Amino acid sequence: MATATPLLTDGVTIAEAARATGLSAHTLRYYERADLMLDPVGRAASGGRRFREADIRWIGLLTKMRRTGMPIRVMRAYTELVRAGDGNEAERLELLEAHREEVLAQLAEVRRNLRAIDEKIDLYRSRLEG
């Protein structure tokens, strides 16, 4: 049985949430459909989405996770753990630490690639100066 979506008179519209988060309305709707929101997004009497402050904060975290390359399926797993409440902190920690290691590996690779670019820049500068 699906949970009823609460009707809200407060909160912000999807356009305002998009501006607040830097995401498109399309992405916000996708996050909702992908079951990444902690709670159902509220609806105004007119049927339009109403995002609460807690929703905006959660979307901010999702955005950071996604921008560091976290797959949607892992984001969903994390969301499910948080949604389940206290008692699964060890699983949450394990998930986040594993992702952190992946991000650190990516950063190391980017640094190696940047060094190669810096070496070429230095080479061309020295040629132009000499």
N, C-alpha and C positions, 0 to 999 in steps of 0.2 A: 504494500500500500504506500503510495507516494505521500510525502509530507506536504502539508499545505504551505504555500508560500505566504508569509505574513504581508498584510497590507500596511504600508508605511506612509505616514504623512511627513516624516522628516527624511533626512538623507539627501543624496544628490542624484541628479539624473545621470544617465549613461554618458552624455556629452560632458558633463561636469567631472565625472569620474575619469573619463578619458584624458581630460586636461590635467587633472590632479596627478594621474599616474604616468602620463606620457605615452600611454598605449592607445591604440585605436579602439573605437567602439566594437569593431569586429573582433579584436583580440579579447576584449572583456567578455563578449558573448561566448567566444570559443572557450575561455577559461571556465565559464559557467557550465557549458555543455560537456566539457571534459571532466567535470566533477572535481574541479580544483578549488572551489570555494568552500570554506569551512561550514558555512551555513547557507541555506537558500537565500538568494538575493531577493530582497523585499520588492514589493510591487505597490505602486500608487493605485488609487481607486480607478485611474484611467488605464491601468495595466502596464504603465511604463516602469522600468526598473528603477529602484531607489537603493543606492549604495550608501551604507553607513560608514562611519569613520573606521570601525574595525575592519570592514571589507577593504577599504582603501589601504590600510596598513598591511593587511594580508596580501593584497595584490602587489604591494611594494616588495615584500619578501619573495613572492613568486617571480617577480621581474628579475630580481637579483639572482635567483637560482637559475632562471632560464638564460640570462645573459652570461652566466658562467658555464653554460653548456649542459646543464642538467636536463636529461631527457624528461619528457612529459610523464612517462610511466613512473619514473622515480619521484617526480614532483607529486604525482597522484598518491603514491605509496606514503610519502611523507604527510600529505594532507590527511590521508586516512588515519595515520597514527595520531596526529594532533587531534583530529576529530574524535577519536576514541577516548581521549582524556588521559589522565594521569595513569602511571603504571607501565608505560612502554618507553620511558625515557632512554633506556639502554638501546632500544632499537632505533630510536630517532638519532641518537648520538652516533651509532654505527653507520647509519645512512649518510649523515652529514660528514662524518670523518672520511668515509670512502670517497665522497664527492670532492672534499677538500684535497685529497691526495691527487685526484684526477686534475683538478684545477692547478695544483702546484706543478704537476708534470707538464701541463700545457704552458704554464708560465716559463718553465725552464726551456722548453722548446722555442718559445717566442724570443727569449733572451739570446739563445744561440743564433737564431735567424737574424736578430737585430745586430749582433756582433759581426756577422758576415756582411751585412749592409754597411755598417760603420767602417769596416775594413775597406770596402770598395770606395766609400766616400773619401776616406783618408788617401787612398791611392790616387783618385782623380784630383783631389785638392793638391797633392804634392806634385802631380804632373803639370797642373795649371800654374803652380807657383814656380816650378823649376824650369 
